[in-house]
Amino acid sequence: MIRSFPATRRAVIAGAVGAALAAPMVNKGAFAFSGVPGRTYSRRALDLVAETLVIDMLAPLKITMNPAYLAHRLTDAEAAEFRASGITGFHHAFGLGGPDARVQAFEYLAGWQGFVGRNSQVFTLAGRADDLDRAKAEGKCAVIMGIQNADQFETVEDVARFRRLGLRCAQLTYNSQNRIGSGSTERVDGGISDFGAAIIAAMEAAGMLVDVSHCGDRTTLDAIDIAQGPIAITHSNARALVDHPRGKTDEAIRALAAKGGVMGITGVRMFIRAIDPTNVGDMVDHIDHVAKLVGIEHVGIGSDADLHGYDDMVPEEYEALKASYKGSYGFRDKIDIDGFDHPRKIFDLTEELIRRGYSNDNIRAVLGGNFRRLLAQVWG
């Protein structure tokens, strides 16, 4: 959901878990993090996160509209939050677009890859699947550079050009119409254009992941049909559970899975449940739905938020972000969901999967194994 504005817009290995834990054992098998008051986690959850390559397929490093942030060097406390989050793969993607989208995209890639380089004690760039594995082994956070639109592709040749510059995933559309297809909040969805079909072919040839998270229904189905191999819905939810334009129909989820694709489930309140309270259990209802519909191997996580979530944004930016979307988005007082709104949210999600009776292998698949398989296949 992250949107840019005109101005521009790890592993927790066994040792890291030990360092992050606040020493006391709260009760048998339950442990507390010093930075998460009131929450405890089982040894099984801690071990699962520690041994799993966790990939969040929509996890911007920082939700901000302030371009000055790109020069920021992480404080020791900020670095510790990333290292203790349990997440290794962060798909960092903003929504760019408009007549100057190409220039925006150049600035975006240069700025954020520079940010990663200046904070190399924490981050490393991921261009191949084994970069994710190496980051996990080294206790670093691997950053997958993405853009939540494809307006930057003015020509078919631009796809290979942007891949050389570090882009590894791109949505075909944001919420609105572009030259490729229709967004999820457009009144009329005309599907994928001829130019869009050529862009999909170029993305597959270049080894760039095609993402249809914000596409309209027909555009989503067209893209899946046109693609020769698997694509992704990196961050969405099941419309069968809540009627929201950013949700995906069962028809789309089945088509995605039939091609070998993976769908990431978000932690965005209005995408998950129409009324409050909305919590991490409601989020896992969407994981359950996709797993039962098409199989556990086709569902993952795309939280659609940074470590702290939307509700901790600077108030002025928070209100500006809400105001920039159509009324159909249906914002409520809060955007984040209860229990999935803090830097160690992946542990809360893991505990809920355990409570639902998921096996260790299935939990590892949801937390990152499925997306790791897809990225390896697409990136080559």
C-alpha positions as CSV (number, residue, x, y, z in Angstrom):
1,M,0.0,0.0,0.0
2,I,3.0,2.3,0.5
3,R,2.6,5.3,-1.7
4,S,5.1,7.9,-2.9
5,F,4.2,11.6,-3.1
6,P,5.2,14.3,-5.5
7,A,8.3,15.2,-3.4
8,T,9.5,11.5,-4.0
9,R,8.6,9.3,-2.0
10,R,18.1,-11.6,9.8
11,A,18.1,-13.1,10.7
12,V,17.4,-14.0,14.4
13,I,19.9,-16.8,14.6
14,A,20.2,-18.8,17.8
15,G,22.7,-16.4,19.3
16,A,20.7,-13.3,18.3
17,V,17.6,-14.8,19.9
18,G,19.6,-15.2,23.1
19,A,20.8,-11.6,23.0
20,A,17.3,-10.3,22.3
21,L,15.6,-12.1,25.1
22,A,15.1,-10.4,28.4
23,A,16.7,-13.0,30.5
24,P,13.8,-14.1,32.7
25,M,11.8,-17.1,31.7
26,V,8.2,-16.0,32.4
27,N,6.9,-19.5,32.7
28,K,7.9,-22.9,31.5
29,G,8.6,-22.6,27.8
30,A,7.6,-18.9,27.6
31,F,10.0,-16.1,27.0
32,A,9.7,-12.3,26.9
33,F,11.5,-9.8,24.7
34,S,12.6,-6.7,26.5
35,G,11.2,-4.5,23.8
36,V,7.7,-6.1,23.7
37,P,6.1,-5.6,27.1
38,G,3.2,-7.9,27.9
39,R,4.0,-10.5,25.2
40,T,5.7,-13.9,25.7
41,Y,6.7,-16.4,23.1
42,S,7.1,-20.1,23.2
43,R,10.5,-21.8,22.6
44,R,8.9,-23.5,19.6
45,A,8.1,-20.1,18.0
46,L,11.6,-18.7,18.8
47,D,13.3,-21.8,17.3
48,L,11.1,-21.7,14.2
49,V,11.9,-18.1,13.5
50,A,15.6,-18.6,14.2
51,E,15.9,-21.5,11.8
52,T,13.7,-20.1,9.0
53,L,14.5,-17.8,6.2
54,V,11.7,-15.3,6.8
55,I,10.8,-13.2,3.8
56,D,8.3,-10.3,4.0
57,M,7.3,-9.6,0.4
58,L,6.1,-6.1,1.2
59,A,8.2,-4.6,3.9
60,P,9.5,-1.0,3.3
61,L,12.5,-0.2,5.4
62,K,10.8,3.0,6.6
63,I,7.4,4.4,5.7
64,T,8.2,8.1,5.2
65,M,7.6,10.9,2.7
66,N,10.7,12.8,3.9
67,P,13.5,12.5,1.3
68,A,16.0,13.6,3.9
69,Y,15.6,10.2,5.6
70,L,17.7,8.6,2.8
71,A,20.8,10.2,4.4
72,H,19.9,8.7,7.8
73,R,22.3,6.3,9.6
74,L,20.6,3.9,11.8
75,T,21.0,4.3,15.5
76,D,22.2,1.3,17.6
77,A,18.6,0.9,18.8
78,E,17.2,1.0,15.3
79,A,19.8,-1.5,14.0
80,A,19.0,-3.8,17.0
81,E,15.3,-3.7,16.0
82,F,16.0,-4.9,12.5
83,R,18.3,-7.7,13.7
84,A,15.9,-8.9,16.3
85,S,12.8,-8.7,14.1
86,G,13.3,-12.3,12.8
87,I,12.9,-11.1,9.2
88,T,15.7,-11.7,6.7
89,G,14.2,-10.7,3.4
90,F,12.6,-7.2,3.2
91,H,10.9,-6.5,-0.1
92,H,11.2,-2.7,-0.1
93,A,8.7,-1.1,-2.5
94,F,6.9,2.2,-2.8
95,G,4.2,3.3,-5.2
96,L,5.6,5.6,-7.8
97,G,3.8,6.9,-10.9
98,G,2.8,9.8,-13.1
99,P,4.5,11.5,-16.1
100,D,7.9,11.7,-14.3
101,A,7.8,8.1,-13.0
102,R,11.0,7.1,-14.8
103,V,12.9,9.9,-13.2
104,Q,11.3,9.1,-9.8
105,A,12.3,5.5,-10.2
106,F,16.0,6.3,-11.0
107,E,16.1,8.6,-7.9
108,Y,14.3,6.0,-5.8
109,L,16.7,3.1,-6.7
110,A,19.8,5.3,-6.2
111,G,18.5,6.8,-2.9
112,W,17.4,3.6,-1.2
113,Q,20.3,1.5,-2.4
114,G,22.6,4.2,-1.1
115,F,20.7,4.0,2.2
116,V,21.4,0.2,2.3
117,G,25.0,0.8,1.6
118,R,25.4,3.5,4.3
119,N,23.9,1.0,6.8
120,S,25.8,-2.0,5.6
121,Q,26.3,-3.2,9.2
122,V,22.6,-4.2,9.0
123,F,21.6,-4.5,5.4
124,T,22.7,-6.1,2.2
125,L,21.1,-6.1,-1.3
126,A,19.4,-9.2,-2.6
127,G,19.6,-9.8,-6.4
128,R,19.7,-13.6,-6.3
129,A,18.1,-16.2,-4.1
130,D,21.4,-17.2,-2.6
131,D,21.9,-13.6,-1.4
132,L,19.0,-14.2,0.9
133,D,20.6,-17.4,2.2
134,R,23.9,-15.6,2.8
135,A,22.2,-12.8,4.6
136,K,20.5,-15.3,6.9
137,A,23.8,-17.0,7.7
138,E,25.5,-13.6,8.4
139,G,22.6,-12.3,10.5
140,K,21.9,-9.4,8.1
141,C,18.7,-8.1,6.5
142,A,18.5,-8.7,2.7
143,V,16.7,-5.9,0.8
144,I,14.8,-6.8,-2.4
145,M,14.3,-3.6,-4.4
146,G,10.8,-3.3,-5.8
147,I,8.4,-0.6,-7.2
148,Q,4.7,-0.8,-6.7
149,N,4.0,0.3,-10.3
150,A,5.4,-0.1,-13.8
151,D,5.0,3.5,-15.1
152,Q,8.8,3.7,-15.1
153,F,8.8,1.3,-18.1
154,E,8.4,3.8,-20.9
155,T,9.7,1.3,-23.4
156,V,10.1,-2.5,-23.3
157,E,13.9,-2.0,-23.2
158,D,13.5,-0.2,-19.9
159,V,12.7,-3.5,-18.1
160,A,16.3,-4.8,-18.6
161,R,17.7,-1.4,-17.9
162,F,16.0,-1.2,-14.5
163,R,17.0,-4.7,-13.7
164,R,20.6,-3.8,-14.2
165,L,20.1,-0.9,-11.8
166,G,18.8,-3.3,-9.1
167,L,15.0,-3.6,-9.6
168,R,14.0,-7.2,-8.9
169,C,10.1,-6.9,-8.6
170,A,7.5,-4.5,-10.1
171,Q,3.8,-4.3,-9.9
172,L,2.1,-3.9,-13.2
173,T,-0.2,-1.2,-11.9
174,Y,-0.8,0.7,-8.7
175,N,-4.5,1.5,-8.0
176,S,-5.1,3.5,-11.2
177,Q,-5.0,2.9,-14.9
178,N,-1.7,3.0,-16.7
179,R,-0.4,1.9,-20.1
180,I,-0.2,-1.7,-18.9
181,G,-3.6,-2.3,-17.3
182,S,-6.1,-1.2,-14.7
183,G,-5.6,-0.7,-10.9
184,S,-7.9,-2.1,-8.2
185,T,-9.8,1.1,-7.6
186,E,-10.6,2.0,-11.2
187,R,-14.3,2.0,-12.1
188,V,-13.6,0.1,-15.3
189,D,-11.0,-2.7,-15.7
190,G,-9.9,-3.1,-19.4
191,G,-7.4,-5.8,-18.6
192,I,-3.8,-6.0,-19.9
193,S,-2.9,-3.9,-23.0
194,D,-0.7,-5.0,-25.9
195,F,2.1,-2.9,-24.4
196,G,1.4,-4.6,-21.0
197,A,1.8,-8.1,-22.6
198,A,5.1,-7.0,-24.0
199,I,6.2,-5.7,-20.6
200,I,5.3,-9.0,-18.9
201,A,7.3,-10.9,-21.5
202,A,10.3,-8.6,-21.0
203,M,10.1,-9.0,-17.2
204,E,10.1,-12.7,-17.5
205,A,13.0,-12.7,-19.9
206,A,15.0,-10.4,-17.6
207,G,14.3,-12.4,-14.5
208,M,12.1,-9.7,-12.8
209,L,9.2,-10.8,-10.6
210,V,5.8,-9.7,-11.9
211,D,3.5,-8.5,-9.1
212,V,-0.3,-7.9,-9.5
213,S,-1.1,-6.9,-5.9
214,H,-2.8,-3.6,-6.8
215,C,-4.2,-4.7,-10.2
216,G,-7.9,-4.8,-10.9
217,D,-9.6,-8.2,-11.2
218,R,-9.5,-8.6,-15.0
219,T,-6.0,-7.2,-15.2
220,T,-4.9,-9.7,-12.6
221,L,-6.4,-12.7,-14.4
222,D,-5.0,-11.4,-17.8
223,A,-1.5,-11.1,-16.4
224,I,-1.5,-14.6,-14.9
225,D,-2.8,-16.0,-18.2
226,I,-0.2,-14.1,-20.3
227,A,2.8,-14.9,-18.2
228,Q,4.6,-18.1,-19.2
229,G,5.7,-18.9,-15.7
230,P,4.8,-18.0,-12.1
231,I,4.1,-14.5,-10.9
232,A,3.2,-13.1,-7.4
233,I,0.6,-11.3,-5.5
234,T,3.1,-10.0,-3.0
235,H,0.6,-8.3,-0.6
236,S,-3.1,-8.8,-0.6
237,N,-5.9,-10.6,1.1
238,A,-8.9,-12.9,0.2
239,R,-12.0,-11.1,-0.9
240,A,-14.0,-14.1,0.1
241,L,-13.4,-13.0,3.7
242,V,-13.8,-9.2,3.3
243,D,-15.2,-7.3,0.3
244,H,-12.4,-4.8,-0.4
245,P,-11.1,-3.8,-3.9
246,R,-7.6,-4.7,-2.8
247,G,-8.6,-8.3,-2.0
248,K,-8.2,-11.0,-4.6
249,T,-11.0,-13.3,-5.7
250,D,-10.8,-17.1,-5.3
251,E,-10.7,-17.3,-9.1
252,A,-7.5,-15.2,-9.2
253,I,-5.9,-17.1,-6.3
254,R,-6.6,-20.5,-8.1
255,A,-5.2,-19.1,-11.4
256,L,-2.1,-17.8,-9.6
257,A,-1.5,-21.2,-7.9
258,A,-2.0,-23.1,-11.1
259,K,1.0,-21.3,-12.5
260,G,3.1,-21.9,-9.4
261,G,2.7,-18.4,-8.0
262,V,2.6,-17.3,-4.3
263,M,0.3,-14.8,-2.5
264,G,1.5,-12.8,0.4
265,I,-1.1,-11.9,3.1
266,T,-1.0,-8.4,4.5
267,G,-1.5,-7.0,8.0
268,V,-3.7,-4.1,6.9
269,R,-6.8,-3.7,9.0
270,M,-9.4,-2.8,6.4
271,F,-8.1,-5.5,4.0
272,I,-8.6,-8.2,6.7
273,R,-11.9,-7.6,8.5
274,A,-14.7,-5.2,8.0
275,I,-15.2,-4.4,11.7
276,D,-13.1,-4.1,14.8
277,P,-11.5,-5.7,16.7
278,T,-9.1,-6.9,14.0
279,N,-6.1,-8.9,15.2
280,V,-3.4,-11.3,14.1
281,G,-5.9,-14.2,14.3
282,D,-8.0,-12.5,11.6
283,M,-4.9,-12.2,9.5
284,V,-4.2,-15.9,9.8
285,D,-7.8,-16.6,8.7
286,H,-6.7,-15.3,5.3
287,I,-3.6,-17.6,5.3
288,D,-6.0,-20.5,6.2
289,H,-8.3,-19.6,3.3
290,V,-5.6,-19.6,0.7
291,A,-4.0,-22.7,2.1
292,K,-7.3,-24.6,2.0
293,L,-8.2,-23.2,-1.4
294,V,-5.0,-24.0,-3.3
295,G,-2.4,-25.5,-0.9
296,I,0.1,-24.4,1.7
297,E,2.8,-24.0,-0.9
298,H,1.1,-20.9,-2.4
299,V,0.8,-18.6,0.6
300,G,3.3,-16.3,2.3
301,I,3.6,-13.0,4.1
302,G,3.5,-9.5,2.6
303,S,2.8,-7.4,5.6
304,D,2.5,-4.1,3.7
305,A,4.1,-2.1,6.6
306,D,7.5,-1.3,8.1
307,L,8.6,-2.7,11.4
308,H,6.5,-0.2,13.4
309,G,3.5,0.0,11.1
310,Y,1.5,2.9,9.8
311,D,-0.1,4.0,13.0
312,D,3.3,5.2,14.3
313,M,3.9,7.5,11.4
314,V,4.4,11.3,11.9
315,P,0.8,12.5,12.3
316,E,1.0,14.9,9.3
317,E,2.3,12.2,7.0
318,Y,-0.2,9.7,8.3
319,E,-3.1,12.0,7.5
320,A,-1.6,12.9,4.1
321,L,-1.3,9.2,3.3
322,K,-4.9,8.4,4.1
323,A,-6.1,11.5,2.1
324,S,-4.2,10.3,-1.0
325,Y,-6.5,7.2,-1.5
326,K,-10.0,6.9,-2.9
327,G,-12.9,6.5,-0.5
328,S,-13.2,2.9,-1.5
329,Y,-10.1,2.1,0.6
330,G,-12.3,2.6,3.7
331,F,-9.7,3.7,6.2
332,R,-10.7,3.3,9.8
333,D,-9.1,5.0,12.8
334,K,-6.2,2.5,12.7
335,I,-4.5,0.9,9.7
336,D,-2.4,-1.7,11.6
337,I,-3.9,-4.8,13.2
338,D,-3.7,-5.7,16.9
339,G,-0.8,-8.0,17.6
340,F,1.0,-7.3,14.2
341,D,2.0,-3.7,14.8
342,H,5.5,-3.9,16.4
343,P,9.0,-4.8,15.3
344,R,8.7,-8.5,16.5
345,K,5.3,-9.1,14.9
346,I,6.6,-12.1,13.1
347,F,6.8,-14.0,16.4
348,D,3.1,-13.2,17.1
349,L,2.2,-14.5,13.7
350,T,4.2,-17.7,14.3
351,E,2.5,-18.2,17.6
352,E,-0.9,-18.0,15.9
353,L,0.1,-20.5,13.2
354,I,1.2,-22.8,16.0
355,R,-2.1,-22.4,17.8
356,R,-3.9,-23.3,14.5
357,G,-2.1,-26.6,14.4
358,Y,0.3,-25.8,11.5
359,S,3.3,-28.2,11.3
360,N,6.8,-26.8,11.5
361,D,7.4,-27.5,7.8
362,N,4.2,-25.6,6.9
363,I,5.1,-22.7,9.1
364,R,8.5,-22.4,7.5
365,A,6.9,-22.5,4.1
366,V,4.5,-19.6,5.0
367,L,7.2,-17.5,6.7
368,G,9.5,-17.6,3.7
369,G,10.1,-20.9,2.1
370,N,7.4,-20.4,-0.6
371,F,8.6,-17.0,-1.6
372,R,12.2,-18.2,-1.6
373,R,11.3,-21.0,-4.0
374,L,9.4,-18.5,-6.3
375,L,12.3,-15.9,-6.3
376,A,14.8,-18.6,-7.1
377,Q,12.7,-19.8,-10.1
378,V,12.0,-16.3,-11.4
379,W,15.4,-14.7,-10.8
380,G,17.3,-17.7,-12.1
